[in-house]
Amino acid sequence: MKRTISVLVENTFGAFDRVATMFSGKGFNIHSISIGETEIQEVSRMTIVTQGDDQILDQVIKQLNRLIDTIKVVDLSSQNHIERELALVTVGLTNGSMEEIKNICDIFRGKIVDITNKTMMIEVTGPPDKIQASINVLAPFGIKEVARSGTVALKRGKQINYTNQYKEQQEV
């Protein structure tokens, strides 16, 4: 079962490495990982997509909570949340294919971000399944390159309140 886990960590040197090392040390696979600063400069959010049975994933969450830089771990999989990903897809251009590729781009609400005599680069954002669908539809045109950002996700509705908790910890 695929799980999306949000991990808030202190924005310190080595925090990402400790998470990656924990996954590799325990033999867990990471399907995607993205990390960036939050609204608090000292805190970063990691969004990790992994897969396994419930017992393994419960162990992953417990191990993440034990890491020194971890502030909060939330399994978003069982909660109402929004997931997004960005992909850049370069496809080959042939005589007459440009209009068809532009139409596909419109269907997926993508943007053409670069074009040459032989290739066109398209930017597509959305849920991971939309990204995969766009890549599948573009495949017959000859995909030259694909770069995917990895999933970012946030809980819908009432947000995770860690701001006060984090500030109180820093004052102690």
Rosetta blueprint (number, residue, H / E / L):
1 M L
2 K E
3 R E
4 T E
5 I E
6 S E
7 V E
8 L E
9 V E
10 E E
11 N L
12 T L
13 F L
14 G L
15 A H
16 F H
17 D H
18 R H
19 V H
20 A H
21 T H
22 M H
23 F H
24 S H
25 G H
26 K H
27 G L
28 F L
29 N L
30 I E
31 H E
32 S E
33 I E
34 S E
35 I E
36 G E
37 E E
38 T L
39 E L
40 I L
41 Q L
42 E L
43 V E
44 S E
45 R E
46 M E
47 T E
48 I E
49 V E
50 T E
51 Q E
52 G L
53 D L
54 D H
55 Q H
56 I H
57 L H
58 D H
59 Q H
60 V H
61 I H
62 K H
63 Q H
64 L H
65 N H
66 R H
67 L L
68 I L
69 D L
70 T E
71 I E
72 K E
73 V E
74 V E
75 D E
76 L L
77 S L
78 S L
79 Q L
80 N L
81 H E
82 I E
83 E E
84 R E
85 E E
86 L E
87 A E
88 L E
89 V E
90 T E
91 V E
92 G E
93 L L
94 T L
95 N L
96 G L
97 S H
98 M H
99 E H
100 E H
101 I H
102 K H
103 N H
104 I H
105 C H
106 D H
107 I H
108 F L
109 R L
110 G L
111 K E
112 I E
113 V E
114 D E
115 I E
116 T L
117 N L
118 K L
119 T E
120 M E
121 M E
122 I E
123 E E
124 V E
125 T E
126 G E
127 P L
128 P H
129 D H
130 K H
131 I H
132 Q H
133 A H
134 S H
135 I H
136 N H
137 V H
138 L H
139 A H
140 P H
141 F H
142 G L
143 I E
144 K E
145 E E
146 V E
147 A E
148 R E
149 S L
150 G L
151 T L
152 V E
153 A E
154 L E
155 K E
156 R L
157 G L
158 K L
159 Q L
160 I L
161 N L
162 Y L
163 T H
164 N H
165 Q H
166 Y H
167 K H
168 E H
169 Q H
170 Q H
171 E H
172 V L
